[in-house]
Amino acid sequence: MDFTLSAEQRQIRDTVAEFVDEEVVPRAAEIDETDEFPADLVAEMADLGLMGMPFPVEYGGAGLDYHSYAIGLAEISRGSGGLGTVVAAHTSLAGNMLYAFGDDDQKERFLTPLNTGEDIGAFALSEAEAGSDVPAMSTTAKREAGSASERSGVAAEREGDGYVVNGGKLWISNGSVADTVTLFAKTDPEAGRKGISSFVVRPEEDDGFIVEGTEDKLGDKGCPTAELRFDDMWIPEDRRLGEEGEGFVHALKTLNGGRITIAARSVGIARAALDEAKAYAQEREQFDRAIADFQAIQHKLADMDTKVRAAELLMHEAADLKMRDEDFIKEAAQAKLYASEISREVANEGIQIHGGYGYTKDFPAERFYRDAKLSEIYEGTSEVLRNTIAQRLLSE
């Protein structure tokens, strides 16, 4: 059992940390205020190879192990929770869907430009009535065969077999800026979870792809969360991932891996909250002493650091199992559950240590709290994750 980072892992951590400290941290408050997608920072991350960290070099990726990816994402999130979500949705969700379930041609066409940062990815699963209950989705993909001339009302460019998609999606991270979207829709509405299929959508190419708007969120600023609508949107057959009816399994497997990186996002935000609280406690004086000298503050800092360290270990255990191709469903759920909850707790204590200043936007403490909360909701709510953990535990 070796807890020491390899030389490569340390290099990744230090490289990303340097970039975050120099480029992201100085911009974090601005990103939070404007809620604009930081395209220039994403381009810089692409130049550093951070938009395709866990994928093979042959597809334009950086070829890093999952520990290094989690470490890198934690550092990015330490600078900006919204930027952490941009990378996680792009890589863990859209990228992993293509890498795990795409054929060689689909990987070359769609995964490679994601990994190089030429394109941005999104993962369109959730709907108004289908969040945790995925089979309740209402978006449909109706198969149509034959040439365009044989289908009335279909544009001439729609030649060959394909699907006509109608419906909509909610809460789609990167949805309004994505060049490639992995989409889930029902190809057999009567078959329940076995009737869901997954597809690659290209918003700029596919008529009928409509961005209805983006959400004004509590936190996670800089990552646009979009509502999407599909109005007779045509998808050619060669953009279906795998076989019809495999989409539900695709979604679950992808989300299982994604939970490791939401744990990483949570760890990064918690670490930022701890670092700021520690620095403030050493500078702030009351009763002619730095408040860090008071036992009550020391106990808070001790508990905060212990929780962050425990979350990191759970994150790395899940990453290790994934790398070994062993079952990691329970461990990923535990890492995401614990890390997301302690991230909020640590951020809350950070505000408390800052006192009244922590409740103002003059200090980043309140931003950490707002950014941390989202991790308890997306990619599996805490309640759903507890169900998952209990089910796996009882079946052991």
Summary of the structure (lengths in Angstrom):
residues: 396
radius of gyration: 21.7
end to end distance: 23.2
largest distance: 85.0
contacts: 1433
relative contact order: 0.12
helix: 57%
strand: 15%
